[in-house]
């Protein structure tokens, strides 16, 4: 599958156009959000330590938006770069941190060789994907990670009794996933689950946060 095939999907175009339009307000609203999120920081730190202990290497922040977390991973000692579908998001990321590498790209056809990465972060990056295309993206994550490489995912969680739930989003339609179901989708792609965390909604929030850290199993077979 090549990138030109992916970008023909109407939902991909809508997502790109929506985030191009909302890029500046989005970047301003979330500029200092990490300071108030201890669970975010804890999972980012655990992920970074896993990558460093295993010898380091390239890490991709896929769906990096305006690059708000890429510098944080760099400060944690990772050789990290960002990829995002929205050219406007990438423009803002490059303007804020010209010393870091940012590229326009898609999570459905990552422009990297097999096994190129030691780590991959998908921070709320799958939420706009139609559910039927999520398994293919997880397989793509496995393809670009080296054996033993680490994956960090974050997303709005659905109830554990549910697989997935559509939900409203300011930009384009989105989906919530139960941690259980996401784990079930990761395993056939050759991932072992290392850690899971579900944060309950804050008083002012409708949804909480779900986090998964997984490692690509060197012995895993290709997903069928």
Secondary structure, DSSP 8 states (H G I E B T S, - for coil): --HHHHTTSHHHHHHHHHHHHHHHHHHHHHTTGGGG-HHHHHHHHHHHHHHHHTT--EEEEET-TTTTTHHHHHHTT-EEEEEES-HHHHHHHHHH-TTS-EEE--TTS-SS-TT-EEEEEEES-STTS-HHHHHHHHHHHHHHEEEEEEEEEEE-B--TT-SEEEE--SSS-EEEE-HHHHHHHHHTTTEEEEEEEEE---TT-S--EEEEEEEE-TT-----
